[in-house]
Amino acid sequence: MLPEENNTENRNTKDRNTEDNNTENNNRQGAKSSSYIAISEKLKSFRPGAIKTVKHYPTGIRELDKKLGGGLYPGLIFLGARPGMGKSTLALQIASEVAAGGTSVLFYSLEMPSIRIESKILNRAVHMKEPDLEITSDWLLRAENKDKEEEWEFVEEVQEEVGPRYKKLYVKEREKIIFSAEDIIKDVEKFIDETNEKPVVFIDYLQILSACSSSRNMTEKQKNDENINVLSSLSNKHDLVVFVISSLNREAYKNAQKPMQMDSFKETGGIEYSASVILGLQLRNVQLAGIDHEGEMSKAARKLELVFLKQRYGVTGSGANVSLDFYPAWDLYKECDADKSSDDSGIDTKQSVSGEGKRFIKAAEMPLEMPLEVREKTETGQNEFVPEDEYSRGLFEKFLSMPDEE
């Protein structure tokens, strides 16, 4: 090859290398710059139709929806309360309303069998239409009532009327003894794959979940933390609402007149750190001196309130409390503006209850036939809670006797 041709070839090769290096550098710089987008650019996306909005799911309780900015929103939402407050019933009512709004709901009932959940839903629907019927969720499952044709005719009428509202509500029982949050993830992702829908997930309740790992030396708190972390990953991965019912710590059970606080969840895992919303359910005016906890809990209508202990993106504190009336025999919660109530029951009689239904409301102050047991006054002068049935009482005593964890 001639010297002149050789020099030309060398120059061409050098130019090509320089061009390739420049292209590579530009690509590298472009990739780097795309990972760091200034807020000035991000703010430009805040325009109608351009910004990704947050989905809210109305609960059917107007004041609660207002405090939540429109309803349940993606993230971990916890509901805690002492036994007898009806936290499972409230969660089920909210789940039913979300499903009635057209959103798929998976309700994992780890404690009660599915048929008990179904009877609660039907019982609530029956009493929303006719408050005076002497029907309960237990009545619907008792064999001796099968020949009561008039009552069953009305129940069947309600079935046909409300059935279509719950086409997207699915109750899932615990199918095995060892059932953890990882099993819930598998089932939820299977549902998403089969239906191409994002469900709202309810779990009743946290402490029943088994440990995800096989470690036998795991404490109760470690087990709860592990399940909370797994449920948090489920919510984050699929942008889901995960609504979890939780029990409280021992101290919260001992003093029935202590208002719900964040430390009520202290021994139940890292709830306070992982949750977007933490709700507590308690008696209204629970902190007032001399309140008769036993009497209040034995009424046909219990005057309760939802307390916002934490809300990452909204209001908290006493100003965010939502007043509710709980009718255990009806499996029903009704919204109540305590400030507008004029009768002793704390119930707004202006609500749409017709005919003899008002007679039931006036009877709200009457004790139930089986009042809740309450121990004698403790050394601090407060009422201690004791579950009403023998089995639950045994579990409760075992719970209280467990040593405190460090």
N, C-alpha and C positions, 0 to 999 in steps of 0.2 A: 504494500500500500504506500502511496506517495505521502511525503511529509505533510503536504497541504491538506490532503484528504483526511489524514489521521487527526490533524488539529481541528478540522471541521466536525468530525465525529465526536471528538472529546467535548467540544463546545456544546453540541446538541445534547449529549448525555448529561452534561452539567446543568443545562437549562431545564431538562426534564426533571432532574432530581430536585432542583430548586422549586419548580412548579408543584411537584408532589409534596414537598415539605411545607410549602405555603398552604396548600389545600388541607393537609393534615392539621396544621396549626389552626387554620380557620375553623375546621370542624371541631377541634378540641375546645377552642374558645367559645364556639356557639353552644356546645353541649354544656360547658361550664356556666355560661351566662343564663341558660334556660332554667338552671336549677336555683337561681337567685333572682326572683321577680320582686321588684320594689313595690311597696304598698301603694305608691302613686299609680302604678299600673293596675293593681288589684282593685282599687277603689272605683276604677272605671267600669267594672262589671256590675256595680250596684245600680242597675236599671231594670225597669219592668221587663220580665221575660228573659233577662240575661243572667240574673243571680240565681243560684241554687237555693230554693226556699226550704224551710223546715216543715215537715209534715206533722200535723196535729190530729189527734183522734179524740173527738168529743166523748165525755164520760156519761153524759145524761144528767150531770149535776152542774147546773149553770154557774154557780159561784166557784166551784172547783175548777171548771174549765177557764173561767176568767182569770183565776190566780195562776193557772198554768200557761196562760197566753193563748188559749184555744183548745186545750185538751192534752192528753198524754203525748209526749214527744220522744224521739229515739234516745236511748240511754237506759241505765239501770234505775228503776224506781222501786223503792222499798216501802212497805207498809208494816208497821209494828203496833202491837197492842197487847194488853193483858187478856187472859182467857175470859170469854163471855162477852167481849165487846162486839163480836160479829165481824171480825176482819175478813174471814173467808167469804162470808155472805156479801160484804161490800165489794170485795174483789170480783166475785162472780157477777154481781149486778153491773159493775163497770164493764166487765168482759162482754156481757150480754148486749149492752148498749153499743159497744164498739162494733160487735158483729152485726147488730141490727143496722148500723150505718153503712154496711157494705164491705167492711174489712175482715179478712180472715183472722180468726183468733184460735190459738192453741192454748187450752187451759189444762195444765198438768196438775191433776189432783193426786198428790202422793199420800194423802191420809184417808180421804173419803172415797168409797167406790163411786163409779160413774152414775149409778142409778140414784144415789143420794143427791148428787149435783143436779141431775135432771129433775128430780122431784122438787128441789128448791126453786128452780127456774119456773116450773109450772105453778107452784104454790104462789109465788110472787105475782105471776100473771093473773091468777084467779082472783087474788085480793085487790089488785089494781082495778079490776072490773067490778067486783062485789065484795066490799070489806067485811060484810056481816056473816059470810058463810063460815061455819065451824069446820073448816078444812085446814090441815097443816101438811107440811111435806111428809111427816110421818104417817098421817091419815091416808095419804095416797098409796102407801106401801103396805097397809095392814089388810090382811085377808078378810077380817070380819066386816069390812066396809064394802065388799064387792056387790052386795045386794041393794045398796042405797042408790036406786036408779035416778032419783031426782038430782042428787049431787053429781053423779057421774055424767048425767046428760049435760049439765052445765060445764063440767070439766072438759068434756069432749068438744063443746062449743068453743071454749077458750083455746084448746089445742089447735083447732083448725084456724083460729084467728091469728094466733101468735106464732105458729109453727114456721111460716115463711120468713119471719124476722131472723130466725136463727140458722139459716142454711149455711152460714159461714162460721159457726161456732162448733169447735171440736173439743171434746173432753177426753183427755188421755190419762188412763190409770197407770200406776206403777206396775209393770208387768213382771218384775223380778225383785228379789229382796235387795240386791246390790244395784242401786240405780243412782248415778251421779250426774253432774252437769254435763259431762262428756256424752252421756246417753241422750240428753236433751238436745245437744248440738247436732248429733247425728240425725235425730228425728226431725228437727227443724229444717236442716239442710235437705233432707229427703223430701220434705213437704215443698220446699222452694223449688227443687228440681222437677217435681211432678206437676206442680200447679203454676209455676212461674209467678207466684205471688209472695209478697213479704208479709208474714203474719205478725200480729201483736201477740207476745208470749206472756202467759201468766203461770207462776209457779207457786203452789201451795203445799209445803212451804220449805224454806231454806234448810232448816236444821234436820229435816228428814233425809236429805240427799246424802248418799254415801260418799266416802272419800274417792277422789279420782285416781289416786295412786294406790299401790298395794301395800303401803307401809302400815304396819300394825301399831306403831308407836306414835301415831299422829294424834295430837290433842284435838278436842272438839273445835277450838278456835282455829287451829291450823287447817282442819277439814273445811270449815266454813270459808276461810280465806281462799283456799284452793278452788272451791266451787264458785265463789264470787269472781275470781280472776277469769275462770273459764266462761262464765256467763257474760262478763264484761267484754271478752274477746268476741263472743257471738254477736253482741249488740254492735260493737264497733265494725266488725267485718261486714255485716249485712245492713247496717243502719236500722236496727230494730228497736222497738220498745220491748224491754224485758221487765215485767212487773213481778216483784218477788215479795211474798209474805214472810215475815220473820218474827220469831219469838223475841222476848226481851231478856235481860240479865236477871240474876236472882234478886238483887236489891230492888229492882222495879216491881217484882212480884210481891215482895214482902210489904211494901208500903203502898196500899191501894189509893191513897189520897195525895201521893206525890205527882205533880204534873209531869207529863212526858218531856224528856230532855234528850240531848244527843247522847249523854252517857248512859241512857237506858239501853243502848245497843252495845255498850263497851265490850262485853265478853262474847258477843255474837259474831266476831270477825271484823274485817276491815270495811264494814258497810259505809262508815262515815267518810272514807277516803274514795271509794269507788263509785258511790251513787251520784246520780244527777239530781235526784229528788228523794228525800226521806220524809215520810208522812207518819204521824203518830195519831192513834185513835184513842180518845179518852172521854170521860164524863165532862160535860160542861160544868164550869165553875168547880172543878175538882179540888182546887186549892183552898176553897173557902172553909173556914173553921166551922166544925159542927155538921158538915154535910154528911148525910146518912148514906154511905156507900151501899150498904146492904139493901136499904129501901129503894134507892135509885135503880139498882141492878135487878130488882124484882118487879119493876113496873112493866106493864104491857107495852109502853112506849118509852124507850130509854133515850134520854137527852144527851147526845154525844157531840163531839166536835173533832174535826180533822185539824191537826196542827202541822204546819210546815216547819220541820226541824232543819231542813236544808233544801235549798233550791239553787242550783248552780247558775241558772239564767233568769231568776225571778225573785219575787218577794218572799220573805220569811218572817217569823215572829208572830206575836199575838194578833197583829193587824191582818194577817193572812189566814186566820182560823176560819173554818167553814162549819157552820152549825148544821147538824143532821139529827133527825129523829129515826131511831131504829125500832122496828116492830118485829121482834124475834118470831112470833107466831106466823107472821106473813112472809118472812124472809125478805123484808123490804126496808129500804132506806128512803126517807123523804127529806128533801131540802127544807130547812127551817130558818127563817130570820128571827133569831132569838129576841131582837129588839122590838119586833112588831107583835110578838106573841102576847096575848092578854090573859090567857088562862094558865093555871098552875102546871099544866102538862108541858108547856113550852112549845105547843103545836099551833101552827097558824090555821085556825079553823076556817079561814077564807079559801083554803085549798079546795080543789074540786072533789069533794067527797059528798056524795048525795045520800038523801034519805037516812036510813038507819045507820049509815056509816058514821055519822056524827056521834051516835050513841057510843060507838066503840072508842072514838077519840076521847070522849068525856070520861070513859072508863080507864083511861091510860094511867091514872094514879092508883088504880086498884092493884094489889099484889097478885102475882101469878099463883097458881095452885101449888107449884113447887118452887118456893123462893130459894135463891142461891145461898148456900151455907157460907157463913163468915165466922171466923174464929172470934174468941173473946178479945177484948182490947189488949194490945201488946203493951210492953213496958213504955213505949213512946206515946201511947194513947191513940194509936192509929189502928184502923181495921186491917187485918191480914186477909188476903184472898185464899180460899180453899175451893178447888173444883168440886162440882156437885155430884159426880158419879164416882163409884168406888175405884174403877180402873184408872181414871184420870188422876184421882187423888193419890193413888199409889205411885204413879209416875212423877207427880208433882213433888211428893215427899222425897223420892229418890233424887230428883233434880236439885232440891234444896240442900240435900246432904252431901252432894259432890264437893270436893275441895276446890277452893278458888285457884285459878290458873295464874301463874306469874305473868 
